[in-house]
């Protein structure tokens, strides 16, 4: 059975957003071995609102199948039960260079690096 892979983008439902039934894209950042064995995945939400921030990473149009330039909001990293994954993956995976930027932004968000 297929499982979400690190670097893929899925449409997800984010819990804790009452009344918000809109599916949102999210980038899978957890390791593949974890994704295969666990009932949940670690994701970073993606937004089309382009607000520069040290914890945001710009994802250009077509990156891993997104249809417009977006921002990975790494300060909002969260764990989701796989049942919250609605559809995906989009197309391919985020490039290794972009994943490295996401990793650094997550580290900034949790205070590991400045």
OpenMM code with the backbone's topology and positions (N, CA, C; nanometers):
from openmm import Vec3, app, unit

residues = "UNK UNK UNK UNK UNK UNK UNK UNK UNK UNK UNK UNK UNK UNK UNK UNK UNK UNK UNK UNK UNK UNK UNK UNK UNK UNK UNK UNK UNK UNK UNK UNK UNK UNK UNK UNK UNK UNK UNK UNK UNK UNK UNK UNK UNK UNK UNK UNK UNK UNK UNK UNK UNK UNK UNK UNK UNK UNK UNK UNK UNK UNK UNK UNK UNK UNK UNK UNK UNK UNK UNK UNK UNK UNK UNK UNK UNK UNK UNK UNK UNK UNK UNK UNK UNK UNK UNK UNK UNK UNK UNK UNK UNK UNK UNK UNK UNK UNK UNK UNK UNK UNK UNK UNK UNK UNK UNK UNK UNK UNK UNK UNK UNK UNK".split()
positions = [
    Vec3(0.0845, -0.1191, 0.0000),
    Vec3(0.0000, 0.0000, 0.0000),
    Vec3(0.0884, 0.1246, 0.0000),
    Vec3(0.0592, 0.2231, -0.0877),
    Vec3(0.1409, 0.3441, -0.0925),
    Vec3(0.1265, 0.4261, 0.0354),
    Vec3(0.2267, 0.5034, 0.0633),
    Vec3(0.2254, 0.5913, 0.1801),
    Vec3(0.2816, 0.7265, 0.1390),
    Vec3(0.2511, 0.8327, 0.2139),
    Vec3(0.3044, 0.9651, 0.1810),
    Vec3(0.4571, 0.9638, 0.1906),
    Vec3(0.5204, 1.0327, 0.0975),
    Vec3(0.6664, 1.0401, 0.0950),
    Vec3(0.7119, 1.1819, 0.1303),
    Vec3(0.8263, 1.1880, 0.1945),
    Vec3(0.8877, 1.3169, 0.2270),
    Vec3(0.9037, 1.3979, 0.0983),
    Vec3(0.8615, 1.5238, 0.1030),
    Vec3(0.8733, 1.6123, -0.0120),
    Vec3(0.7503, 1.6172, -0.1003),
    Vec3(0.6520, 1.5299, -0.0751),
    Vec3(0.5286, 1.5335, -0.1527),
    Vec3(0.4323, 1.6362, -0.0937),
    Vec3(0.3431, 1.6835, -0.1776),
    Vec3(0.2405, 1.7784, -0.1343),
    Vec3(0.1045, 1.7108, -0.1464),
    Vec3(0.0251, 1.7227, -0.0396),
    Vec3(-0.1097, 1.6674, -0.0341),
    Vec3(-0.2086, 1.7771, -0.0002),
    Vec3(-0.3331, 1.7597, -0.0423),
    Vec3(-0.4420, 1.8413, 0.0110),
    Vec3(-0.4804, 1.7797, 0.1442),
    Vec3(-0.4942, 1.8636, 0.2472),
    Vec3(-0.5244, 1.8138, 0.3815),
    Vec3(-0.6361, 1.8959, 0.4444),
    Vec3(-0.6981, 1.8362, 0.5457),
    Vec3(-0.7881, 1.9097, 0.6350),
    Vec3(-0.7076, 1.9387, 0.7595),
    Vec3(-0.7037, 2.0625, 0.8017),
    Vec3(-0.6298, 2.0992, 0.9226),
    Vec3(-0.7258, 2.1020, 1.0411),
    Vec3(-0.7020, 2.0188, 1.1422),
    Vec3(-0.7891, 2.0198, 1.2602),
    Vec3(-0.7722, 2.1492, 1.3387),
    Vec3(-0.8735, 2.1824, 1.4167),
    Vec3(-0.8641, 2.3022, 1.4993),
    Vec3(-0.9006, 2.4294, 1.4262),
    Vec3(-0.9561, 2.4165, 1.3071),
    Vec3(-1.0031, 2.5316, 1.2312),
    Vec3(-1.1537, 2.5176, 1.2142),
    Vec3(-1.2327, 2.5471, 1.3209),
    Vec3(-1.3782, 2.5268, 1.3158),
    Vec3(-1.4424, 2.6000, 1.1987),
    Vec3(-1.5296, 2.5308, 1.1314),
    Vec3(-1.6013, 2.5914, 1.0203),
    Vec3(-1.5196, 2.6007, 0.8928),
    Vec3(-1.3924, 2.5687, 0.8998),
    Vec3(-1.3068, 2.5757, 0.7821),
    Vec3(-1.3062, 2.4387, 0.7157),
    Vec3(-1.3851, 2.4253, 0.6115),
    Vec3(-1.3924, 2.2965, 0.5425),
    Vec3(-1.3037, 2.2944, 0.4193),
    Vec3(-1.2347, 2.4042, 0.3943),
    Vec3(-1.1491, 2.4135, 0.2775),
    Vec3(-1.0262, 2.3240, 0.2936),
    Vec3(-0.9985, 2.2451, 0.1922),
    Vec3(-0.8763, 2.1652, 0.1908),
    Vec3(-0.7597, 2.2574, 0.1582),
    Vec3(-0.6481, 2.2317, 0.2233),
    Vec3(-0.5293, 2.3145, 0.2034),
    Vec3(-0.4111, 2.2259, 0.1665),
    Vec3(-0.3191, 2.2772, 0.0842),
    Vec3(-0.2011, 2.1973, 0.0536),
    Vec3(-0.1041, 2.1974, 0.1713),
    Vec3(-0.0332, 2.0869, 0.1865),
    Vec3(0.0678, 2.0762, 0.2915),
    Vec3(0.1821, 1.9884, 0.2400),
    Vec3(0.3020, 2.0242, 0.2802),
    Vec3(0.4238, 1.9538, 0.2418),
    Vec3(0.4592, 1.8511, 0.3482),
    Vec3(0.4788, 1.7265, 0.3084),
    Vec3(0.5191, 1.6208, 0.4009),
    Vec3(0.6683, 1.6375, 0.4304),
    Vec3(0.7024, 1.6511, 0.5596),
    Vec3(0.8429, 1.6691, 0.5991),
    Vec3(0.8959, 1.5536, 0.6834),
    Vec3(0.8087, 1.4647, 0.7281),
    Vec3(0.8550, 1.3508, 0.8080),
    Vec3(0.9277, 1.2502, 0.7191),
    Vec3(1.0143, 1.1708, 0.7835),
    Vec3(1.0945, 1.0720, 0.7116),
    Vec3(1.0085, 0.9602, 0.6549),
    Vec3(1.0485, 0.9062, 0.5415),
    Vec3(0.9709, 0.8018, 0.4763),
    Vec3(0.9484, 0.6795, 0.5650),
    Vec3(1.0499, 0.6392, 0.6403),
    Vec3(1.0326, 0.5217, 0.7271),
    Vec3(0.9220, 0.5476, 0.8292),
    Vec3(0.9176, 0.6684, 0.8825),
    Vec3(0.8119, 0.7057, 0.9765),
    Vec3(0.6766, 0.7082, 0.9062),
    Vec3(0.6751, 0.7655, 0.7863),
    Vec3(0.5501, 0.7760, 0.7109),
    Vec3(0.4918, 0.6383, 0.6798),
    Vec3(0.5783, 0.5413, 0.6567),
    Vec3(0.5337, 0.4057, 0.6249),
    Vec3(0.4795, 0.3350, 0.7492),
    Vec3(0.5415, 0.3579, 0.8651),
    Vec3(0.5079, 0.2815, 0.9849),
    Vec3(0.4059, 0.3479, 1.0772),
    Vec3(0.4010, 0.4788, 1.0783),
    Vec3(0.3142, 0.5509, 1.1724),
    Vec3(0.1760, 0.5754, 1.1111),
    Vec3(0.0813, 0.6086, 1.1972),
    Vec3(-0.0544, 0.6423, 1.1526),
    Vec3(-0.0700, 0.7905, 1.1227),
    Vec3(0.0394, 0.8658, 1.1376),
    Vec3(0.0346, 1.0084, 1.1126),
    Vec3(0.1578, 1.0519, 1.0346),
    Vec3(0.1543, 1.1766, 0.9876),
    Vec3(0.2658, 1.2361, 0.9146),
    Vec3(0.2893, 1.3760, 0.9686),
    Vec3(0.4111, 1.4238, 0.9522),
    Vec3(0.4450, 1.5609, 0.9909),
    Vec3(0.4441, 1.6449, 0.8647),
    Vec3(0.3694, 1.7567, 0.8688),
    Vec3(0.3528, 1.8410, 0.7501),
    Vec3(0.3750, 1.9881, 0.7838),
    Vec3(0.4002, 2.0642, 0.6777),
    Vec3(0.4075, 2.2101, 0.6847),
    Vec3(0.2992, 2.2630, 0.5913),
    Vec3(0.2051, 2.3440, 0.6427),
    Vec3(0.1006, 2.4008, 0.5571),
    Vec3(0.1592, 2.4943, 0.4506),
    Vec3(0.0906, 2.5012, 0.3387),
    Vec3(0.1310, 2.5860, 0.2268),
    Vec3(0.0212, 2.6878, 0.2014),
    Vec3(0.0618, 2.8127, 0.1752),
    Vec3(-0.0328, 2.9210, 0.1506),
    Vec3(0.0043, 2.9943, 0.0223),
    Vec3(-0.0963, 3.0468, -0.0462),
    Vec3(-0.0690, 3.1285, -0.1644),
    Vec3(-0.0524, 3.2753, -0.1270),
    Vec3(-0.0706, 3.3075, 0.0012),
    Vec3(-0.0430, 3.4430, 0.0486),
    Vec3(0.1082, 3.4551, 0.0663),
    Vec3(0.1688, 3.5415, -0.0127),
    Vec3(0.3145, 3.5510, -0.0169),
    Vec3(0.3651, 3.6594, 0.0779),
    Vec3(0.3856, 3.6220, 0.2023),
    Vec3(0.4393, 3.7142, 0.3029),
    Vec3(0.5792, 3.6677, 0.3409),
    Vec3(0.6805, 3.7434, 0.3021),
    Vec3(0.8166, 3.7026, 0.3376),
    Vec3(0.8348, 3.6955, 0.4894),
    Vec3(0.9063, 3.5947, 0.5335),
    Vec3(0.9347, 3.5735, 0.6749),
    Vec3(1.0530, 3.4772, 0.6832),
    Vec3(1.1320, 3.4857, 0.7906),
    Vec3(1.2434, 3.3916, 0.8052),
    Vec3(1.1979, 3.2463, 0.8184),
    Vec3(1.0693, 3.2264, 0.8502),
    Vec3(1.0187, 3.0893, 0.8652),
    Vec3(0.9301, 3.0467, 0.7480),
    Vec3(0.9284, 3.1263, 0.6403),
    Vec3(0.8538, 3.0914, 0.5196),
    Vec3(0.9518, 3.0576, 0.4080),
    Vec3(0.9151, 2.9603, 0.3265),
    Vec3(0.9966, 2.9224, 0.2112),
    Vec3(0.9093, 2.9323, 0.0866),
    Vec3(0.9560, 3.0108, -0.0100),
    Vec3(0.8808, 3.0255, -0.1339),
    Vec3(0.8943, 2.8993, -0.2188),
    Vec3(0.7805, 2.8512, -0.2646),
    Vec3(0.7752, 2.7370, -0.3557),
    Vec3(0.7232, 2.7884, -0.4892),
    Vec3(0.8075, 2.7853, -0.5930),
    Vec3(0.7638, 2.8400, -0.7215),
    Vec3(0.6549, 2.7554, -0.7862),
    Vec3(0.5791, 2.8185, -0.8727),
    Vec3(0.4771, 2.7480, -0.9495),
    Vec3(0.5380, 2.6233, -1.0136),
    Vec3(0.4666, 2.5148, -1.0114),
    Vec3(0.5027, 2.3830, -1.0660),
    Vec3(0.5923, 2.3004, -0.9733),
    Vec3(0.6436, 2.3599, -0.8656),
    Vec3(0.7247, 2.2820, -0.7700),
    Vec3(0.6362, 2.1734, -0.7105),
    Vec3(0.6706, 2.0503, -0.7338),
    Vec3(0.5960, 1.9332, -0.6822),
    Vec3(0.4480, 1.9379, -0.7187),
    Vec3(0.4154, 2.0063, -0.8292),
    Vec3(0.2790, 2.0043, -0.8799),
    Vec3(0.1882, 2.1167, -0.8339),
    Vec3(0.2394, 2.2154, -0.7573),
    Vec3(0.1512, 2.3261, -0.7186),
    Vec3(0.1274, 2.4158, -0.8398),
    Vec3(0.0089, 2.4774, -0.8460),
    Vec3(-0.0274, 2.5521, -0.9665),
    Vec3(0.0003, 2.7012, -0.9589),
    Vec3(0.0503, 2.7495, -0.8452),
    Vec3(0.0928, 2.8900, -0.8378),
    Vec3(0.1953, 2.9056, -0.7269),
    Vec3(0.2743, 3.0102, -0.7377),
    Vec3(0.3775, 3.0363, -0.6387),
    Vec3(0.3138, 3.0438, -0.5009),
    Vec3(0.3761, 2.9772, -0.4034),
    Vec3(0.3194, 2.9653, -0.2692),
    Vec3(0.4303, 2.9744, -0.1649),
    Vec3(0.3893, 2.9743, -0.0382),
    Vec3(0.4835, 2.9772, 0.0740),
    Vec3(0.4590, 2.8575, 0.1649),
    Vec3(0.5662, 2.7869, 0.1983),
    Vec3(0.5596, 2.6847, 0.3023),
    Vec3(0.5764, 2.7587, 0.4349),
    Vec3(0.4769, 2.7478, 0.5221),
    Vec3(0.4758, 2.8223, 0.6487),
    Vec3(0.5316, 2.7323, 0.7589),
    Vec3(0.6648, 2.7317, 0.7687),
    Vec3(0.7355, 2.6348, 0.8527),
    Vec3(0.7139, 2.6556, 1.0024),
    Vec3(0.6669, 2.7709, 1.0434),
    Vec3(0.6359, 2.7924, 1.1856),
    Vec3(0.5073, 2.7203, 1.2252),
    Vec3(0.4336, 2.6703, 1.1263),
    Vec3(0.3076, 2.5998, 1.1535),
    Vec3(0.3214, 2.4490, 1.1365),
    Vec3(0.4412, 2.3970, 1.1497),
    Vec3(0.4639, 2.2526, 1.1371),
    Vec3(0.3692, 2.1789, 1.2325),
    Vec3(0.3108, 2.0698, 1.1833),
    Vec3(0.2139, 1.9977, 1.2645),
    Vec3(0.2114, 1.8495, 1.2265),
    Vec3(0.1583, 1.7703, 1.3157),
    Vec3(0.1407, 1.6278, 1.2909),
    Vec3(-0.0066, 1.6018, 1.2629),
    Vec3(-0.0330, 1.5308, 1.1545),
    Vec3(-0.1706, 1.4993, 1.1160),
    Vec3(-0.1893, 1.3495, 1.1047),
    Vec3(-0.3017, 1.2999, 1.1539),
    Vec3(-0.3404, 1.1624, 1.1272),
    Vec3(-0.3566, 1.1484, 0.9752),
    Vec3(-0.3188, 1.0347, 0.9234),
    Vec3(-0.3259, 1.0147, 0.7786),
    Vec3(-0.4678, 1.0289, 0.7248),
    Vec3(-0.5683, 1.0149, 0.8106),
    Vec3(-0.7069, 1.0317, 0.7655),
    Vec3(-0.7358, 1.1761, 0.7247),
    Vec3(-0.6498, 1.2712, 0.7645),
    Vec3(-0.6667, 1.4112, 0.7269),
    Vec3(-0.6078, 1.4413, 0.5889),
    Vec3(-0.5389, 1.3433, 0.5296),
    Vec3(-0.4879, 1.3598, 0.3931),
    Vec3(-0.6034, 1.3323, 0.2983),
    Vec3(-0.6460, 1.4334, 0.2250),
    Vec3(-0.7635, 1.4211, 0.1394),
    Vec3(-0.7277, 1.3695, 0.0010),
    Vec3(-0.6262, 1.4295, -0.0575),
    Vec3(-0.5905, 1.3932, -0.1945),
    Vec3(-0.4433, 1.4205, -0.2168),
    Vec3(-0.3818, 1.3390, -0.2983),
    Vec3(-0.2417, 1.3599, -0.3301),
    Vec3(-0.1726, 1.2275, -0.3473),
    Vec3(-0.0471, 1.2322, -0.3712),
    Vec3(0.0339, 1.3529, -0.3834),
    Vec3(0.0063, 1.4252, -0.5143),
    Vec3(0.0492, 1.5510, -0.5178),
    Vec3(0.0379, 1.6273, -0.6410),
    Vec3(0.1309, 1.5602, -0.7425),
    Vec3(0.2285, 1.6281, -0.7948),
    Vec3(0.3167, 1.5711, -0.8969),
    Vec3(0.4616, 1.5790, -0.8507),
    Vec3(0.5230, 1.4645, -0.8292),
    Vec3(0.6634, 1.4628, -0.7905),
    Vec3(0.6860, 1.5095, -0.6481),
    Vec3(0.8080, 1.5530, -0.6216),
    Vec3(0.8450, 1.6001, -0.4879),
    Vec3(0.9140, 1.7357, -0.4971),
    Vec3(0.9184, 1.8036, -0.3849),
    Vec3(0.9903, 1.9304, -0.3751),
    Vec3(1.1393, 1.8999, -0.3940),
    Vec3(1.2092, 1.9869, -0.4614),
    Vec3(1.3510, 1.9653, -0.4904),
    Vec3(1.4327, 1.9548, -0.3616),
    Vec3(1.5444, 1.8836, -0.3662),
    Vec3(1.6312, 1.8746, -0.2476),
    Vec3(1.6752, 2.0119, -0.1960),
    Vec3(1.7012, 2.1063, -0.2858),
    Vec3(1.7421, 2.2409, -0.2424),
    Vec3(1.6300, 2.3097, -0.1641),
    Vec3(1.5061, 2.2968, -0.2121),
    Vec3(1.3926, 2.3575, -0.1410),
    Vec3(1.3680, 2.2869, -0.0082),
    Vec3(1.3836, 2.1545, -0.0052),
    Vec3(1.3665, 2.0812, 0.1209),
    Vec3(1.4705, 2.1269, 0.2229),
    Vec3(1.5923, 2.1555, 0.1784),
    Vec3(1.6959, 2.2066, 0.2694),
    Vec3(1.6549, 2.3426, 0.3248),
    Vec3(1.5946, 2.4270, 0.2418),
    Vec3(1.5455, 2.5574, 0.2887),
    Vec3(1.4344, 2.5379, 0.3917),
    Vec3(1.3449, 2.4437, 0.3665),
    Vec3(1.2357, 2.4144, 0.4598),
    Vec3(1.2926, 2.3660, 0.5931),
    Vec3(1.3904, 2.2772, 0.5893),
    Vec3(1.4535, 2.2280, 0.7126),
    Vec3(1.5119, 2.3424, 0.7938),
    Vec3(1.5818, 2.4357, 0.7278),
    Vec3(1.6408, 2.5506, 0.7983),
    Vec3(1.5328, 2.6408, 0.8568),
    Vec3(1.4237, 2.6605, 0.7819),
    Vec3(1.3149, 2.7453, 0.8309),
    Vec3(1.2469, 2.6813, 0.9521),
    Vec3(1.2326, 2.5490, 0.9525),
    Vec3(1.1763, 2.4791, 1.0691),
    Vec3(1.2687, 2.4985, 1.1885),
    Vec3(1.3981, 2.4855, 1.1667),
    Vec3(1.4946, 2.5047, 1.2753),
    Vec3(1.4874, 2.6476, 1.3305),
    Vec3(1.4687, 2.7459, 1.2419),
    Vec3(1.4514, 2.8849, 1.2885),
    Vec3(1.3249, 2.8971, 1.3718),
    Vec3(1.2187, 2.8342, 1.3258),
    Vec3(1.0887, 2.8449, 1.3924),
    Vec3(1.0926, 2.7876, 1.5352),
    Vec3(1.1740, 2.6852, 1.5567),
    Vec3(1.1788, 2.6238, 1.6903),
    Vec3(1.3030, 2.6653, 1.7686),
    Vec3(1.3790, 2.7624, 1.7160),
    Vec3(1.4881, 2.8214, 1.7922),
    Vec3(1.6206, 2.7468, 1.7892),
    Vec3(1.6384, 2.6545, 1.6967),
    Vec3(1.7660, 2.5839, 1.6868),
    Vec3(1.8709, 2.6729, 1.6216),
    Vec3(1.8314, 2.7460, 1.5158),
    Vec3(1.9211, 2.8414, 1.4531),
    Vec3(1.8514, 2.9767, 1.4470),
    Vec3(1.9296, 3.0792, 1.4305),
    Vec3(1.8722, 3.2147, 1.4248),
    Vec3(1.8797, 3.2667, 1.2829),
] * unit.nanometer
topology = app.Topology()
chain = topology.addChain("A")
for resn in residues:
    res = topology.addResidue(resn, chain)
    for name in ("N", "CA", "C"):
        topology.addAtom(name, app.Element.getBySymbol(name[0]), res)
